[in-house]
Every structure is written in structure tokens, then in C-alpha cells.
Amino acid sequence: MSTPRAVPVSLAEIARLAGVGRAAVSNWRRRHPSFPARVAGTDVNPQFSLTEIENWLRENKKLKRSAEREWLWPRFEALGGRDETGAAIAEVGRQLAGRGTAGEPASSEGSAYPEEAVDLIERAVDLGRREGGPETFAFLLRRWLDVHVRQIATTPEPLAALMAELATRLAPVDGGLAALDPACGTGHLLMAAAEERGGGAALSLLGGDRDPVLAALAEARLNLAEQAPRTEPASIDVRAGDSLRDDPFADVPADIVLCNPPFNERDWGYEELATDARWSHGLPPRTEPELAWVQHCLAGLRPGGAAVLLLPPAVAARKAGRRIRGSLLRTGQLKAVVALPPGCAAPHSVSLHLWVLRAPAAGDEPAVGGHLLVADGVSRFPRDPGREWAPDWPAIGDFLREAVGGTGAAEESPHVRRVPVIELLDDEVDLTPGRHITPSPADSAPRLAASWREFKGLTVKVTKSAQLLAALELAPATQDAPTATTVAELARAGVLTLRGGQQPPETAVRTGTPSAEDIPLLTVPDLLSGGAPRGHLAADDPALRDAVIAEPGDLVVVGVARAFSAWVHEGAPTALGPQLHAVRVQPEQLDAWFLAGSLRAPANVRQAGTHTTSSSRIDVRRLQVRQVPLREQRRYGAAFRELAAFEQLARRTAELGADLVHDLGDELAAGRLVGGA
């Protein structure tokens, strides 16, 4: 019998499993000779056997009983890659739902689970039966999705719930409901459909996905959810396969279709599907796979059924798709296009669109002189690019309900308009909501007033700061300058420590809404596009053990010429990406603000650069600092700090001033100036 391989865990993972800080684990390692020896890694970043650590914690009465699920995850992650771990988690869900047995084939190819996976599945199932099957499965699925967040796109639960609500409002059903998601992933949209329907009527959930692991996870998830009481048990049918090339539900019409299809996939079956009967609005061009999904969803509806799709904004405007968009408008099947504020779903930097469609019902009159409802959530929920932003789901939900309603014929508002179809049928057939909605005076007036108030406050602060800086007396340039030293020499003397940021694993970087414990990740591209971190690392992610974290009071130095800067970090702890450096000074020997101001001097950059182009790197260790007494450093540090504050005020004043010129210019051009000669 082979010996099972050790599952490695880092000090950070041990701290999370034990419910203590990393410093406590390091302390245990120093004080207790019985602490397990490292089995992998390095002296700086050691890794230990999970089994040995668990036994040691139990023997020393430091084992956290409430974290038994946490101890499962490192073992699942050690099973192998994405598919091996996902298949094992799906099997846990199947058994907890009473639909599988350990040792069955892991996939359609018939390969069996390895022995260590079977043992782990049995352990997870036992835990689920003691502590709750849905909760245990949800925990494992969430951890798996977090690890593979860059490979697997999911629909956030609040957005999925809104999509399900809109579809059921547009296609009310008195009896049983059949809901279909032809690209179901792990089942977020089908779960939302089940929750929207409640437990009172018959429910049929149909899902398909070309990834067999995702399909297995979705099926297990839905079956586990069906353990809740329901008047009639739901029918769940999730199949693995390519829905476009080989539709498994071609003969099963659905009442509603919810879909978040894959974006920008050129190999969607253009050649082999050229004569497919689903293309009633025209063959989608090779570059328009999303319009293939739109027509596929329409073809899967019963008469009078409704579909809601989450699509990239380019689908509404690309020239190649204008003929199909025009046909959807002329037939009246496209009811609404809603632009969501950026950040609602991946990719989070883009304003995704909801397309709301309805199949013609028996007896419907031909669409003549119809309208398309467009709603612009981007202008309704403006986002400050310099600040962190998270979707206000209750407000977004209210906005969508009021905009789309149950029929698509909502009252117009500053962010909602019913556009005549004839107005849209031009050479472009551009359905982007922002192009057809003009901000009203009632909406712009409060925004302008708030901007003017902020601008006046900024001018007061700028004036005060400018007076302080203008009063500084500067010595003649002929005065002898003190000798200078370099960052490298200061580091060797122990006056400061210099650490270079690292690129974390791609799977570790998250772009969704961070939790309170997550650590922001700052990169050079962030600095070039506004300065606010767009990614973050989970507090319990193993990648944090190698991350360079800038704490309040540390210096952050950018090591590339085009974005070079140095400042004293004053915000929350932040992980640094490549070409960013964290500097920590000994405050009794070196003033942080004096150092930051000295490092960012233009002359310093020129002599420390490695090339002459703007993309060249800066050798931070070669940057120079004048050698002056600590008292003198602090005097200069106060001036540098005021100068940094003045720079931020001046930048914000310029940005706001430009916005005011733009917005006020629009108002004047629209003839909204009150009074006159």
C-alpha cells in the first residue's frame, strides 16, 4: 500500500486553520521543539505537512474545533488540478444529495477516483451529514471558485436574482415553470430561478454546459438545494455538452431562459451551423457569437416566454451585428436593453448590458411602430474612478424593476427612455442606452451644485497650502550641499529595509467586491489608470505568504520611469505588485517624509534610471538621499508633506474643474441659462 503524500501548508495557512495570527504560529515554532519540521519550501517560506500540523495542534490543545471544513480544503486542493478537485467536490455534492456513491467514475471517460480522493470524499460527506450538506458543499464550491476565479466566470447572486425576477415578471406562468440556462456554469442563474419561483409550484430546471466538471457541480448544487420542502419536487436535468453545436434541450421549450454566455469566442460553430433553423434573424457573423446565443435562447422559449441575457456592451453597437439587431427590433422580440454600472459582474471594468427578450405569443399582433426600452445604469450610479466602489444592489434592483417592470413599458425618467424603433433603424442600429438618453436638467442641477461646493472647498485648501509653501525661504544655489548616500547604503547600515513587490499567482487575484479582511493589490497599471487598486487578495489566500505588504508609515516607491513616484503610505495595508517597492525606515534615524521627498526628486530619477525611455526601470537602490541630522530631516519632511498635500489638492481641483467646464458647457449649449436681456 502506497504512503499518501503530505499535503503542504504554509505558516499563513496554519494561522488561518488555528484561528490565530501568523506571529503566533512563528512563536510556536520557536518555543516548541515538538513543532513539526518543514517538508517543503525554504527557510524564509517554509511549508509543513497538514497531517502533522493537525496532530500537533490537537496534542497541544490548540485545534480550532469550529474550523473542520477549513481543514478539508487544503486536501482537496492537493488532489491535482482544477478538474480533479472540481470533480471530487461535485461527487461530495452528489452523495450528500443521495445521488452518488464513492468510487463511481469521475468523468464520462470512465476513470475512477484515486484512493486518496475516495477517502477525502467520504470524510467530506461525513462532515456534511453532521454539519449540514448544503453548507459543506457551498463552502468547498466557494473555495474552488475563488482559486479559479480567472478561469470561470460566474454571475453574482444579486444580479442572478434580478435576472430571474425580470424574466418571470415578463412571462408570468400560472402552473409549473420550466427555466433553462444553456451555459449554466455552476448553476448560479438556475439557483436564482428556483428561489424566485419559491416552493409552491412545479419547477423544471434545465441546464447545459460544455465543461463536464461545471455541469456536475451545477447538478449537485441544484439537487442539494432541492432538499428544502416543496409542494412538488423539482425536476432537475443538467447535461454536459455544447449547447450551440448540439442542443440537448431542442425539443423542450422553456418558460424563461437565463444566460450569461461566454464572451468573444470565435470558435462557436460558425461553419457547421450555417444552415441552422435557429437563425430566424439571420446567420450570426463569425465575430458575433453573442448574437448566436441570443437567437439560441429565443429558439428555446415557448410562445410568450421571456429571456434575459448578460452581454458585453459591444454587442449593442458592433457593425457586424446590425442586421440581426434590426430584425430583433422589427419583430418586437427585443424588449429592453439595460446598461449596468461597471463592477456588477466580471469583467468589472466594463458596463455590461442586460438584454430582455420575449418570444411572440399566440394571438400577438404584428409589431408595428414599437418601442425599445433603454435604461442607463451608468449615469444613474456614477462611479468615482479614484475611490473604491461596490454595487448598491438594493438600489440597482429598484432601478431595474421601475425601468423594465413587467411589460417593458415603464414610465420614462432621466435614465430611462422608450425609444421608437424607427429611430433606431439607421445605418448603425446602435442600442447602447447612453446614446439615446440625455441627462435632464433636474438630474444635472444637483450634480453641478455639489461639484461647485466641492470646487470652492478645494480652492480654499489650495490657497492655504500655497501660502505655506510660498513662505518657505530657499538658500542660494551656490551653497555647498551636504554629502549624499544611496538607498542601498542605508539598507546595509540597517537604517531602512527595502522589499520588492511580486506578481501573485493569476488565480489568487480577485476583482469582485472585496470583504473587509481582503488586502488590496496595487500595481503599476493601477497607478497609470487612476491610482486605485482594482484587484485584491483574500485574507486567507496562501499567496499572501509571499506578498509584500505596505503598512501605514511605509514608503511606496515605483520602480518604472513612466509612473515614478514615492510616497508615505497612509491607507490600509496594501499588497504591492511588480516594480513597486516597500521601504520601512527606522524612525529614530530617518524621517519617512524626508526620504520620500528626496527619492522622488527629478534629478534622482535621471541618474537612477537604467534606460532613457519612459518605460525604463528605476534602480531604487541607486536613488540618493542627502545626509543631514534627524532634526533637519524632520524640518524638510514637514515641507515635503505639505508639498504632497498641495499636489493632491491641485490635481483634484484640475480634474473637477475640467468636469465642470464639460457639464456646464452641455447645459449652456442646451439653452438652459435662466434669464436674459
N, C-alpha and C positions, 0 to 999 in steps of 0.2 A: 504493500500500500504506500503510495507516494505521500510525502510530507507536504501539507499545504504551505504555499508560500506566504511569507509575512506580509501583512498589509501595512505599508509605511504611513506614518502620521508625523506632522511637524509639531514644534512647540506651540505654535498658534492654534493648531487643531486640538492639541491636548488641552490647552486652556479653555477652548470653547466646550469641549466634551465634559470637562470637570467643572465648568461654571465659574472659573477664576480668571484672573489676568495672566498675561504671559510672564510677567515678572515673578508671579508666584510659582509657576512651573519651573522657571530657571532657578529659583531659590530651592525648590525641592531637589532639583538635580544636583546642586552644590552640597546640600546639607545631608542628603540621604545616600549612603553608599549603595543601598539596595535598589536605587533607581535604575531602570533598565538602560543598558548600553545602546548606543546608536547602531542601527543596522544599515543605514544608507545616508546619503547626503554628505555634508562637510562639517568641520568643527564649528564653522560660523552658522550654518543652516542644517543642523542635524535632523535625521528622521529616525523614528523608533517603531518597533513592532506594536501594532494596535493591540494584539492579544496580550503581550507582556505589560503594556501600559494599563490595560483594563484590569489585569490581575493585581498589579502593584497598587492601583487606586483602591481596589476592593480590600486588599490586605491592610492598607493603611487608613481605611475608613474615610476615603476622600472621593468615593464614587458617587456621582450625582444620579440618584435613582430616577429622577424625572426625565432624564435625557436618553432613555433607552433607544428611542428612534434615531437619535444622533449617532449612536454607535453603529447602527446598521449602515448608514450612508457610505463611510469610507470603504466598507467591504463590498458594497455594490459597485462603487467606482473602480475598485481594483479588479473587477471581473474582466475588464477589457475596454473596448472602445464604446462608442455611442450606441451601436446596435445591440451589442451583447448586454450592456447594462439596461437599456430600454426594454429589451425582450424579457429580461428577468423581472423587471418591475411590472410589466404587463401580466406576466404569469402570477405574480403575487395578487394583482387585482382580480384575475380570473378565479383564483382559488378562494379568495375572500368573498367573491360573489357567488360561489358554489358552482362554477362552470369550468373548472380545470383541476388537474392533479399534477403534482410534481413529477418530473421525469418525462412528460409528454414532449413531442417535438418542439423545438424552439422556433422553427420557422417553416415556411412552405417547402423548403428543400429537405426537410425531414431530419436535420441534425439534432441530436439530443443535447440537453443542457449538460455541462460538465458537472462532476460530482460536487465541487465546491459551490457551484451555483444552486444545485438542488438543496444542499444543506442550508444555504443562506435564504432561499425562498421559503423553506419550511420554518425557519426562525422568524422571518418577517410575517408569515401568515399566522403563526402562533401569537406573536405580539399584537397583530391586528385584531385577532379574536378576543384578546384580553383588553385592549385599549381602544378598540373601535376600528373597523375595517376601512371605512371611507377616510378617516383621519390619517391612518397609517399610509394608505395608498397615496393620498393627496400630498403628504409630506415627501415621500420618495419621488413622486412625479415633479413636484415643485423644485426639488434639488436637482433633478436631472435636467429640467428645462433651464434652470439657472446656469448650469455648466455649459449647455449647448445653445445659449441664447442667440449667438451669431448665426447658427445654422438652422434654427427652427423659429419661424415667425408665428406668434400666437396673437389672438385678438384679446385685448384686455377685457376682463369680466364686465366692467361697467359699460363698455362700448358694445360688447356682445349682447348684453341685456337690452340696450336701447334698440339695436338692430332687430332683435326678436319682437320687441314691443311694437315697433313701426310696422313690421310685416304682418303681425296678427291684427293690428288695427285696420290695415288696408284690405285684408282678406279675412273678415270675420267668419268663423266656422261654428255652426250650432252643434254638430256632433263631434266625432273624433277628428283629430288633427294629424296630418302627415307632414313632417318637417324634414327637409333634405339639405345636406351640406356636401357638395361633390368634391370639396377639397378640405376635409374636416380636420386634418392635423390631429391634435389630441382631444378634440371634441368640445372646445370652448363654446362654439355657437350652438351646437346641439344641446349642450347643457343649459344654455340660456333659453332655448326654445322650450325645454321641458319645464324649467322653473316658471317661465311666463305662462305656460298652459295650466300649471298647478296640478292638483291630484284628482280633479273631479271627473275627467272625461278620458276616453280612449286616446292614446297617443302612439304614433308610429314615428320612430326616429331612424332616418336613413342617412348613412354616411359612407363616403368613399375617400380613399387617399392612396396615391401610388406608392407611398412608403409603407411597407407592411408593419414596421415597428410602430409608427404613429397610429395606423389603423388599429393595431392590437391594444395600444394604450387607450385610444378613444373608446373602444368596445368595453374594455374593463371598467373604465371610468363611468360610462353610462349605466352599465349593469349594476355597479355598486350604488349609484345614486338611486336606482330603481328599488332598492331595499326599503325606501321610505313608503309609508302607506299610500295607496292609490285605489280609487274605486275600481278601476280596471287596469290590469298590468300593462305596462307599455311594451310595444313591440320594437325591439332594437335589432337593426341589421346594418352592420358596418363591414365593408368589404375592401380588401386591398386591390388596387388596380388604377389604371389611368382613366379617369372619368371622360376625358375628351376623346381618346382613341377607342376606348371600349367601355361605353357607359353601362354600368351594372344595373341601373335603375331606369333604363329606357322605357320600360312598359309599366312603370309605377309612378303615376302623376302625383305630385305633392301639392299640398295647400300653400305652403310657404317654402321658399328657398333662401337660405342664408349662406353667404360665401365670402371668404377673404382669400381670393385666388393667388397663386404665385405671380409675381410681377416680372415683366420684361424677359420672359422666356421665349426665345426664338424657335426652339425645337419643340413646338406644341402639336405638331402633326399636320402642318400646312399641306404637304403633298398628298398624303394618304387620305385626308379628309376633304379634299377639294369639292367633291360632289355630295357632301353630307346633307341630309334633309333638314338639319337644324339651322342651316344658314338662310333663314327666311328673309333676313335683311341684307344679305349679300355675303360673299366669302370674305372672312376677315383677312386682311393682308398679313403677310408673314410677321411684320413688325407690330401687329396689333393683337397679341394673344389675349389681352384682357377683354377685347370685344368678342373673341371666341367664347370666353367664359360667360359673358353677358347673354349671348344667344343660347348657350347651353342651358343656363339657368331658366331662361324663358321657356325653352322647349320642355323642361321638366315640370312645368306648372300645369295644374288643372285649369279649365276655364274659370277666370275670376281670381286665380291665385296671385300671390304677390311675392316679389323677390327683393332683397336688399343686399347689395354688394359693396364691399370696401375696396376702392380702386385708387391708383395713383392719379394725381391731378392731370398728368399729360394725356390721359385717355380722353379727357373732355376737349382737347384742343389740337391733338396731332392731326396734321393734314391728311395722312393716310386713312384715317378713320372717319372722315367727314361724311362719306356716303352712307355708312351704316348709322351714324348718329342722326343723319337727316331722316332715314327710314324709321328709326325708333320714334322720332318726333312726329312724323306724319301719321303714323299708325296709332299714336296716343299711348304707346306701351311704356314709354319713359315718363314717369310722373314727376320726379323731383331729383335735383342734384344739390347736395349739401356739402359745402366746404367746411371740414372740421379744423379747429385751430391746431397748429403744429404741436406735436407732443402727445397726441391722443393714442397713437399706435406706431409701431415701427414701420418705416424709418421715421424717427421722431422729429427730424428737422424739416419734414415736409407736411404740407397741409393736404391730408388725404381726403378723398371725396366719398360720400355715400350716394350710390345710385339706387333710387327706389323705382321699381318697375311693377307692372300689373298685366297679366295675360287677359285678353278680351274674354268677357263672359258671354254666354248665350243670350242673345237679345240686345246686346250693346249696339248702340247706334254708331255708324262710322265716324271717326274723329275728324271733325271739320271745325276750323277756327279755334283749335285748342290752345292750351297754355302749358308751359313748363314752369314748375315752381323751383326757384333757386333761392338758396339761403346761404349767407356768407358768415360762417362762424369765426373766420379770421378777423374781420373787423369788429365782430361782436365781442370777442375775447382777445383784445390786443395783448401782445407779449413783448415785454422789455427784454431785448437780447442780452443786456448786461446783468440780468438778475435771474435767479433760479425760478422756474415756473413749473407748476403741476396742474393738470386739468382739473377744473372745478366741475366734477361730474354731475352733481345735482343741478347746477345752473345750465350746463350743456344739455342735460336731459330735458329741462323745462323749455329750453330754446328749441330743441328738435320737436317736441310734442306740439308746441304752439305753431311752429313753422309748417310741419308736414301734416299734423293732425291725423284724422282717419281717412280723409279722401284726397289729400293733396291740394285742397282748395282753401288754404288758410288766408287769414287777413294779412295784408301787406304791412310791413313795418320798415324801419330804417335798414334792416339787414335781411329782409325777406321780400321777394317780388315774384309776381306771377307774370312771366314774360310771354307774350303772344308767340306762337310757334312761327308764324310768318316772319317775325322779326329775327328769328334765329336762323332761318334757312337762307343764309347768304353763302359766299364763297368759302367761308371758313367753318361754319356751323360750330362755333366755339361756345361750349356750355359752361365755361368757368364762371361760377357765381359772381366773383368780384368784378367781372367785366360788365355785368348787367345791373349792378346795384350802385347807386350814387349816394354817398352819405348825406343825410338830411341836415338842415340847419339845427334841428332840435338835438341831433346827436353830436354835431361838431362844436356847438357853442359851449357846452360844459367842458369838453376836452380842451378847447382853446383857453378857456378861463383857468383851468387847472395848470396848463402849461405856462401861462403868463405869471401865475402865482409862483410857480417853481423858478421861473426865469428871474423874477425880481429878487427872490431869496438868494439865488446864486450870485447875482450881481453885487449884493451887499457883502457876501462872504468873499468874493473875488477882490472887491475893493479893500476890505480889511486885510486880507492876506498880502495883497500887493503893497500896501502901505508898510507892513512889517518888513517885507523883503527889500523894498526901495530904501529903507532906512539903514540897511547894512552898509558899513564902511569897508571898502576893499583897499588892500595895500597896493602900492605901486608894483608893477610887473617886474621891476628891476630888483626887488627884494629877494635875497637868497632863499630858495625853497629848501625845506628840510629834506633829509635823505629819505629815500623810498625803499620799501620792501615789497615782496610779492606774496600772493596768497599761498603759494607753495611753501615759502619760508615760514610764514605764520603757522601753517599746518604742522610743519616739522617741529616748531617750537611749542606746540600744544596750545597755542592761543585760540585756534579755531579747528573745527572738523569740517571736511568737505566730502559730500556724498553725491554721486551722480545718479540721476533718475534712470529707471529701467522701463522697458516696454513689457507690461504684463501679458500673460497669455491671452490670445484673442477671445477665448471662451470666458475669461474672467471679467471682461469689461462689459458693464451693463449700461444701457442707455434709457431705461424706463424711469419711472418715478422712484427716487431713492427713498429708503427708510431713514429714520432718524439716526440709526447706527452706521449707515454706509459711509464710506470715505470717498469724497470727490477725487477724480483723477484729472489733473491739469496737464495739457500737452501743448507743444508749440503751435499746432493748428488752432487750438482754442484761443491762444493769445492773438493769432493773426486774424481771427474772425470775431473778436469782441472781448475776449478775456475770461468769460465764464466757463467753467468746466462743463463739458457735455456728457462725459461718462463718469462712472463711479464703480468702486469695488465694494462688494458685500463685506460686512464686518467679519463674517465667518468664512470668507474665501481663503483657501490656502495661499493664493497669490500674494496676500498681504505680508506673508513672512519674508518675502524678498523685496517688498516695495519700500521706496524711500519716502518717508512721510515728513512733510514740513509742518512743524508745530508752531503755534504763536510765538513770535520773538525770533524765529529763524529767518535767515535771509534766503530768498529765492533768486538765483542768477540764471539767466537764459544764455545758453552757450551757442547761439547762432546769430549771425550779424543782422539779418533782416528783422529779427524780433528782439534784439538785445536789450536787456534791462536788468535792474537789480533793485529789489525792494525788501522791506521788512514785512514778513507775513503776519497779518493781524487777524485772520479769519479762523475758521475751523481747521483742524488737521486735514491736510491735503496730500494725496499721493502725487508724485512727480513722474512725468513721462521722460522719454529720451531727450537729451540735450538741455534738460533742466537740472539745476544743482541746488542742493540744500546746504547752507552754511550755518553752523552753530558756533557762536563766539563765547569766550569766557568773559562775562560782563565786567569782572574786576580788572581785566587787562585791555579790553577792546570794546568800544561803543558800536552797537549794531547799526544805528542810523548813520554814523560817521563812515562806517565801512561801506554801507550800501551806496551812499552818495559818492564816495571815492571810486568805487568799482565801475559805476555807470558813466563816468566821465568820457566824452568822445575821444579824447587823446588816448585813453586807456584801451578803448576798443581797437583803435588803429594799430597799436603796437602788439596787441594780443591776438589779432586775427591771423588765421592760417592761410587765407587767400585774399584776393582783392574783390571778389564778387559779393553781392548781398546775401548769397546763400552759404557763404563760408562759415565755418565753425570758429568759435572763440575758445581759445585755450584759457579757461578760467584760472588755472594755476599760475599763469603768467601775468594776470592783472595786478597792477601796482597800487600800493597804499602808502601815504606819507607816514613817517614815524614821528608822532608828536605825543606829548603827555596825555594821560587819560582825561584830565580836566579840560585840556584844549580840544580833545576829541568830542567831548560832550557839548562843548560850545558850538562846534561845527555841526555836530549831529542834530542839534535843535534847529539850526538853519536848514540843513538838508531835509528834515522832517517837514518844515513849513513849506519848502520848495516842492516837495512831493504832493502835499495837500493842495498847493496852488495849481500844480499841473492837472490834478484830477478835476478841480473846480473849473479850470479853463476848458478842459476837454468836454466836460458835460455841458458847460454853457454854450460851446460851439455847436454841439450836437442838437441841443434843444433849440438854439437859435435857427438852425437850418430847418428843423421840423416846423417851427412857427412860420418861417418865410413860406414854406411849401403849403401848409394848411391855410394860412391866411390868404395866400395868393389864389388858391382854389375858391375861397369864399368870395373874394372880390371879383374874380372872373365870372362867377355865377350871378353877380348883381345883387349881393345880399347886404350891401352897405346901407344902413338906415339913414334917412335924412337926405339932404342935398340942397343945392342952390334953388 
